[in-house]
Amino acid sequence: MTDNTPTLNVLDLYRKAGALHEGHFLLASGRHSPYFLQTTTLLQYPQYTAQLGQALADKLRLLNINPDFVIGPAMGGVVLAYEVARNLPEGTRALFAEKDGQGGMQIRSAFTVKKGQTFVAVEDVLTTGGSVLKAVQAAEYYGATCLAIACIIDRRLKTEALAGYTLVSLEEIYFETYEHEEVPDWLSERPLQEI
């Protein structure tokens, strides 16, 4: 099968939206990075969000992945789950999982997830995969099956957290990141910004 979908320049969308930052950032993963992708800045523009949702849905279709629903972790994955589901076959629902107060995530009782249903979990940027994995586990708790994890940008660290799941991304970018004790001098000289 030939991939005839047009190529979307994801980093160009981040630049246009002012969502690609350079400096010294403490990421949610606890690692330090000279770059930060602020997807919430990007997703405030409906035209960019629509392009990203369409592109992810196109990639899923190429893999013959047709889920019953798409789920994302709140808050970042809510809009993306909606846009991806909107571009999949009619009847595909958009759900989200939110923090349960105990370190995991849960699905609100307003959403119905049944045993045997299939889903795709979406995330904006994968670094460790921790947040999206919690959303996956929240849906699997009800007996649903994850067909894939889809993201805008895959910048995963070497981790086994997502082993066994099909991963779909629009872009793979590997910015250097560092543990606190490994931060090089040139980066530590920059003012630290917590994300």
C-alpha distance (Angstrom), angle and dihedral (degrees) to the residues before:
residue distance angle dihedral
M1 . . .
T2 3.79 . .
D3 3.79 120.3 .
N4 3.80 103.9 -128.3
T5 3.79 96.3 168.3
P6 3.80 114.3 122.4
T7 3.78 114.8 -105.8
L8 3.77 114.5 -108.8
N9 3.80 115.7 -150.1
V10 3.78 98.3 -138.1
L11 3.81 97.5 -179.2
D12 3.79 89.3 51.5
L13 3.82 88.9 57.2
Y14 3.82 89.7 50.7
R15 3.82 90.3 50.0
K16 3.81 93.5 47.4
A17 3.81 90.2 51.1
G18 3.83 93.0 46.3
A19 3.80 88.7 -117.4
L20 3.83 100.5 127.0
H21 3.82 109.1 85.3
E22 3.79 132.1 -174.2
G23 3.81 123.7 -157.2
H24 3.83 133.3 75.0
F25 3.78 114.7 -44.7
L26 3.79 133.9 -179.0
L27 3.79 102.1 -146.9
A28 3.80 126.0 -148.2
S29 3.81 86.8 -105.5
G30 3.82 89.1 64.0
R31 3.79 92.7 -111.7
H32 3.81 126.2 121.4
S33 3.81 122.0 -122.6
P34 3.81 138.0 177.5
Y35 3.83 88.9 -141.0
F36 3.76 135.2 50.5
L37 3.79 128.8 -170.8
Q38 3.83 109.3 -151.8
T39 3.78 101.0 -160.4
T40 3.80 93.9 177.4
T41 3.81 87.2 64.9
L42 3.81 89.5 52.0
L43 3.81 96.0 44.8
Q44 3.80 92.7 55.0
Y45 3.82 86.1 78.3
P46 3.83 108.7 76.9
Q47 3.81 92.9 -159.2
Y48 3.83 91.6 58.0
T49 3.79 93.1 42.0
A50 3.80 90.4 51.6
Q51 3.82 90.9 51.7
L52 3.80 92.1 50.1
G53 3.81 93.5 47.0
Q54 3.80 91.3 48.8
A55 3.82 92.4 48.0
L56 3.82 93.3 50.3
A57 3.81 91.6 46.3
D58 3.82 89.6 49.9
K59 3.81 90.9 53.0
L60 3.80 91.1 49.0
R61 3.81 91.0 50.3
L62 3.80 90.7 51.1
L63 3.80 87.2 57.7
N64 3.84 91.0 46.9
I65 3.79 90.4 -116.2
N66 3.81 109.6 154.9
P67 3.81 109.8 167.5
D68 3.78 129.2 -171.1
F69 3.79 88.7 -130.6
V70 3.79 144.4 1.5
I71 3.80 119.5 -134.6
G72 3.78 132.6 -168.8
P73 3.79 134.6 -179.8
A74 3.81 114.9 -101.1
M75 2.87 128.3 -78.5
G76 3.80 107.2 6.4
G77 3.79 96.4 37.0
V78 3.82 98.0 48.3
V79 3.80 98.6 83.9
L80 3.79 92.9 37.4
A81 3.82 92.6 51.1
Y82 3.80 89.0 51.4
E83 3.81 93.9 50.0
V84 3.80 94.5 46.5
A85 3.83 92.1 47.3
R86 3.82 90.5 47.2
N87 3.80 89.0 59.2
L88 3.80 95.8 47.9
P89 3.83 124.9 79.2
E90 3.78 117.9 -55.4
G91 3.78 111.8 -83.3
T92 3.80 95.6 37.4
R93 3.80 105.9 133.0
A94 3.81 130.3 -145.5
L95 3.81 116.7 -137.4
F96 3.77 136.0 167.0
A97 3.78 136.5 -152.3
E98 3.80 121.8 -142.0
K99 3.79 135.1 -163.3
D100 3.79 113.2 -76.5
G101 3.81 96.2 -155.9
Q102 3.81 91.8 -112.8
G103 3.80 100.6 78.7
G104 3.80 96.4 -85.7
M105 3.78 136.8 77.6
Q106 3.78 134.7 -107.3
I107 3.77 137.4 -164.5
R108 3.80 116.5 -121.7
S109 3.78 116.3 -110.5
A110 3.83 88.6 -118.7
F111 3.82 87.4 73.0
T112 3.78 120.5 71.6
V113 3.78 119.1 -144.4
K114 3.79 116.8 176.6
K115 3.77 133.0 -166.0
G116 3.80 110.3 -93.0
Q117 3.80 96.4 26.2
T118 3.79 117.7 127.1
F119 3.77 129.0 -136.7
V120 3.78 147.5 176.8
A121 3.79 119.3 -138.6
V122 3.80 117.2 -146.0
E123 3.78 133.2 -160.1
D124 3.77 132.9 172.1
V125 3.81 101.0 -132.0
L126 3.81 124.4 6.7
T127 3.80 114.0 -149.0
T128 3.79 104.7 146.6
G129 3.81 96.8 -9.0
G130 3.80 91.9 -130.3
S131 3.82 98.5 130.5
V132 3.77 97.1 44.8
L133 3.81 90.7 45.3
K134 3.81 89.3 57.2
A135 3.82 89.3 52.5
V136 3.82 89.6 49.4
Q137 3.81 91.1 50.5
A138 3.82 90.8 49.1
A139 3.83 90.0 58.0
E140 3.81 94.3 39.7
Y141 3.80 88.3 54.8
Y142 3.82 87.3 72.2
G143 3.81 93.0 48.5
A144 3.80 98.2 -97.5
T145 3.81 119.4 143.4
C146 3.80 123.7 -128.3
L147 3.81 110.4 -134.5
A148 3.81 94.8 -178.2
I149 3.77 147.2 -19.6
A150 3.81 111.1 -126.7
C151 3.79 127.4 -168.2
I152 3.77 140.8 171.4
I153 3.81 93.5 -129.3
D154 3.78 128.5 17.5
R155 3.80 109.2 -155.5
R156 3.79 95.0 151.2
L157 3.73 122.5 167.2
K158 3.75 117.9 -133.9
T159 3.79 97.3 -73.6
E160 3.74 138.3 144.0
A161 3.82 93.2 -151.1
L162 3.81 93.6 106.6
A163 3.81 98.2 35.6
G164 3.78 111.7 139.3
Y165 3.81 95.5 29.9
T166 3.80 125.0 104.5
L167 3.81 107.3 -118.1
V168 3.79 123.9 -152.2
S169 3.81 122.5 -176.4
L170 3.77 137.6 169.1
E171 3.79 92.6 -144.0
E172 3.80 138.1 11.8
I173 3.79 112.6 -147.4
Y174 3.76 123.5 169.4
F175 3.79 109.0 -165.0
E176 3.78 110.7 179.6
T177 3.79 112.3 -101.3
Y178 3.77 127.6 -174.5
E179 3.80 139.7 -156.0
H180 3.81 112.5 -119.0
E181 3.81 93.9 -100.0
E182 3.84 92.0 47.0
V183 3.85 98.9 54.3
P184 3.83 107.6 130.9
D185 3.81 119.7 -126.7
W186 3.81 93.9 -111.9
L187 3.81 89.8 58.3
S188 3.82 97.3 40.6
E189 3.83 88.6 56.6
R190 3.81 89.4 65.9
P191 3.83 119.4 83.6
L192 3.82 109.7 -94.5
Q193 3.81 117.2 -120.6
E194 3.80 119.0 -167.8
I195 3.79 116.2 -141.3
